[in-house]
């Protein structure tokens, strides 16, 4: 990773996006819908894990139930929808990566057909989403323990210890999330495009992102900031936010794919 020509990869990604904006744009929108379809439903059941009284959420199906029943039903439905979300994401990822690879190689021939045919990688991608989710959750849980302990010692939620503990918990969690996201960047490519199993794909991605982590982190953080700003509509409203998110994802996917192609060629030579 230390020799990643990010500027060159970015130019090639923009060139592919200019030559096949419709196919890449539609594939990216379908991918975003498939990956986020369960989040809006899942949000209607949050918060879910505590028995304390809470304001009713719009559209909450369980608002008329006793508080304890609400918590159990929300947890059950949240788990089901999380599995559904992982399944949709696995199906979408398997096809989307093939569309991006075709668009990078021959932009004018790019089409949505590979997106609708995820192939045999679907099962492995589903297993990868579960494994990577558990990995990030487990690592995040470990690093937030010290901050959580400090926050628990605060006599009230507004005490300075509560704020300090929250900061000590959130900062390392954000670091772990970004770093692991960067190190796992090429795992889906290894699964879908190389036919590797989950364990081998994760190991391969960690090996391919060894060295030059600073540039990789800047790329991941920059992309996450663009997506966050766009998702909240700060850039000019929901429609413009949707277009910006789609373009950011399309460009990012093309940049990562270009780097993956470069790495695989370097390993083969």
C-alpha positions as a printed Julia matrix, in Angstrom:
269×3 Matrix{Float64}:
   0.0     0.0     0.0
   2.95    2.34    0.49
   3.16    2.98   -3.27
  -0.55    3.55   -3.86
  -0.78    6.27   -6.54
  -4.03    7.67   -5.17
  -4.09   10.59   -7.57
  -3.69    8.26  -10.56
  -6.38    5.92   -9.25
  -8.72    8.88   -8.73
  -8.21   10.12  -12.29
  -8.95    6.68  -13.73
 -12.05    6.4   -11.56
 -13.33    9.77  -12.78
 -12.61    8.76  -16.38
 -14.66    5.56  -16.03
 -17.46    7.46  -14.31
 -17.6    10.01  -17.14
 -17.79    7.31  -19.81
 -20.48    5.18  -18.14
 -22.39    7.45  -15.75
 -25.77    5.79  -16.25
 -24.77    2.16  -15.71
 -22.45    2.95  -12.79
 -24.9     5.42  -11.26
 -27.89    3.05  -11.45
 -25.85    0.14  -10.1
 -24.65    2.31   -7.22
 -28.18    3.45   -6.4
 -29.46   -0.14   -6.44
 -26.53   -1.14   -4.25
 -27.25    1.66   -1.77
 -30.95    0.77   -1.62
 -30.18   -2.92   -1.07
 -27.62   -2.17    1.63
 -29.77    0.37    3.46
 -33.29   -0.97    2.96
 -33.5    -2.43    6.45
 -32.04    0.55    8.3
 -35.18    2.68    8.1
 -37.33   -0.18    9.34
 -34.82   -1.05   12.03
 -34.75    2.57   13.2
 -38.46    2.43   14.06
 -37.67   -0.12   16.77
 -34.83    1.84   18.4
 -34.18    2.26   21.3
 -34.91   -1.38   22.03
 -32.91   -2.85   24.88
 -34.02   -1.03   28.03
 -37.23   -1.32   30.02
 -37.39    2.33   31.11
 -40.35    4.4    29.83
 -39.55    6.26   26.61
 -41.34    8.54   24.15
 -43.28    6.69   21.49
 -41.65    6.64   18.07
 -43.66    7.47   14.93
 -44.96    4.27   13.42
 -43.87    2.14   16.38
 -45.92   -1.05   16.08
 -45.43   -1.97   19.73
 -46.3     1.33   21.43
 -49.5    -0.09   22.93
 -47.7    -3.05   24.55
 -46.28   -3.1    28.1
 -42.75   -1.72   28.33
 -41.14   -5.12   28.96
 -42.97   -6.66   25.98
 -41.94   -3.72   23.79
 -38.27   -4.28   24.6
 -38.43   -8.01   23.82
 -40.37   -7.54   20.58
 -38.08   -4.74   19.4
 -34.99   -6.79   20.13
 -36.43   -9.78   18.22
 -37.48   -7.68   15.23
 -34.19   -5.8    15.27
 -32.31   -9.09   15.1
 -34.46  -10.34   12.22
 -34.03   -7.15   10.24
 -30.29   -7.16   10.89
 -30.1   -10.62    9.31
 -32.23   -9.38    6.4
 -29.94   -6.37    6.01
 -26.84   -8.58    5.97
 -28.5   -10.81    3.35
 -29.39   -7.89    1.1
 -25.92   -6.42    1.51
 -24.28   -9.74    0.57
 -26.41  -10.06   -2.56
 -25.81   -6.43   -3.56
 -22.05   -6.5    -2.92
 -21.52   -9.63   -5.01
 -23.13   -8.08   -8.09
 -21.94   -4.52   -7.55
 -18.26   -5.44   -7.51
 -18.63   -7.17  -10.88
 -20.33   -4.09  -12.35
 -17.53   -1.85  -11.06
 -14.83   -4.13  -12.45
 -16.5    -4.22  -15.88
 -16.94   -0.44  -15.8
 -13.26    0.06  -14.99
 -12.05   -2.3   -17.72
 -14.48   -1.36  -20.51
 -16.57    1.63  -19.39
 -18.66    1.84  -22.57
 -19.78   -1.77  -22.15
 -20.81   -1.41  -18.53
 -24.3    -2.73  -17.74
 -26.51   -3.77  -14.83
 -26.57   -7.44  -15.84
 -23.75   -8.54  -13.45
 -25.56   -6.79  -10.59
 -28.58   -9.05  -11.04
 -26.42  -12.19  -11.13
 -24.41  -12.3    -7.88
 -23.38  -15.91   -8.54
 -21.79  -18.34   -6.13
 -20.11  -15.58   -4.08
 -23.39  -14.7    -2.39
 -23.07  -17.27    0.4
 -19.46  -16.34    1.14
 -20.33  -12.65    1.16
 -23.12  -13.28    3.66
 -20.67  -15.14    5.89
 -18.18  -12.29    5.47
 -20.72   -9.66    6.57
 -21.48  -11.66    9.7
 -17.78  -12.27   10.44
 -16.66   -8.69    9.79
 -19.61   -7.33   11.78
 -18.7    -9.49   14.75
 -15.02   -8.52   14.39
 -15.76   -4.78   14.42
 -18.33   -5.17   17.21
 -15.98   -7.26   19.34
 -13.03   -4.91   18.9
 -15.24   -1.89   19.51
 -16.72   -3.43   22.63
 -13.25   -3.98   24.11
 -12.04   -0.43   23.52
 -15.16    1.25   24.94
 -14.99   -0.59   28.28
 -12.64    1.9    30.05
 -14.74    4.89   29.01
 -17.96    3.12   29.95
 -16.6     2.36   33.41
 -15.64    6.01   33.92
 -19.06    7.2    32.73
 -20.76    4.74   35.09
 -18.95    6.34   38.04
 -20.55    9.72   37.34
 -23.24   10.69   39.87
 -25.45   12.1    37.1
 -25.61   12.07   33.27
 -24.55   15.76   33.22
 -21.53   15.29   35.49
 -18.12   15.95   33.93
 -17.15   12.32   34.51
 -20.0    11.24   32.24
 -18.76   13.48   29.42
 -15.16   12.37   29.94
 -16.13    8.69   29.94
 -18.21    9.12   26.79
 -15.31   10.78   25.0
 -12.88    8.1    26.15
 -15.29    5.46   24.85
 -16.23    7.04   21.51
 -12.82    8.2    20.31
 -11.11    4.77   20.37
 -14.26    3.17   18.96
 -14.17    5.56   15.99
 -10.47    4.79   15.48
 -11.09    1.03   15.6
 -14.0     1.37   13.18
 -12.01    3.37   10.62
  -8.83    1.28   10.92
 -10.62   -2.06   10.59
 -12.69   -0.68    7.71
  -9.46    0.27    5.94
  -7.77   -3.07    6.63
 -10.82   -4.99    5.35
 -11.09   -2.86    2.22
 -10.11   -5.61   -0.24
 -11.77   -8.58    1.47
 -14.99   -8.39   -0.61
 -12.9    -8.25   -3.8
 -11.02  -11.38   -2.76
 -14.3   -13.2    -2.08
 -16.24  -12.14   -5.17
 -13.53  -11.76   -7.8
 -10.95  -14.3    -6.61
 -13.26  -16.93   -5.12
 -11.51  -17.02   -1.74
 -13.18  -18.13    1.46
 -13.89  -15.64    4.24
 -10.85  -16.36    6.41
  -8.45  -16.27    3.47
 -10.06  -13.08    2.12
  -9.67  -11.26    5.44
  -6.07  -12.42    5.74
  -5.42  -11.31    2.15
  -6.93   -7.88    2.74
  -4.82   -7.33    5.86
  -1.71   -8.29    3.88
  -2.58   -6.0     0.98
  -3.17   -3.01    3.25
   0.04   -3.48    5.21
   2.27   -0.42    4.94
   1.2     3.05    3.89
  -1.74    2.93    6.28
  -1.75    6.72    6.59
  -2.74    7.31    2.96
  -5.35    4.58    3.16
  -6.86    6.04    6.33
  -7.02    9.51    4.78
  -8.9     8.03    1.83
 -11.37    6.15    4.06
 -11.89    9.12    6.42
 -12.37   11.52    3.52
 -14.95    9.26    1.94
 -16.79    8.76    5.24
 -16.96   12.55    5.74
 -18.36   13.1     2.24
 -20.97   10.42    2.84
 -21.9    11.77    6.28
 -22.3    15.35    5.05
 -24.32   14.18    2.05
 -26.53   11.83    4.05
 -27.62   14.63    6.37
 -28.56   16.8     3.43
 -26.11   19.53    4.4
 -25.03   19.94    0.79
 -28.42   21.18   -0.38
 -31.4    18.97    0.31
 -32.37   15.29    0.1
 -32.22   14.93   -3.69
 -28.78   16.51   -3.99
 -27.68   14.48   -0.97
 -28.78   11.25   -2.68
 -26.92   12.15   -5.87
 -23.81   13.14   -3.91
 -23.86    9.92   -1.89
 -24.27    7.84   -5.05
 -21.44    9.64   -6.86
 -19.17    9.4    -3.81
 -19.8     5.66   -3.51
 -19.35    5.11   -7.25
 -16.07    7.02   -7.32
 -14.81    5.32   -4.16
 -15.67    1.85   -5.49
 -13.85    2.59   -8.75
 -10.77    3.87   -6.91
 -10.61    0.8    -4.68
 -11.2    -1.49   -7.66
  -8.4     0.18   -9.6
  -6.08   -0.39   -6.69
  -7.18   -4.01   -6.35
  -6.45   -4.6   -10.05
  -3.01   -3.05   -9.59
  -2.27   -5.24   -6.55
  -3.4    -8.46   -8.19
  -1.29   -7.74  -11.26
   1.71   -6.98   -9.05
   1.23  -10.24   -7.13
   0.94  -12.25  -10.35
   4.13  -10.81  -11.85
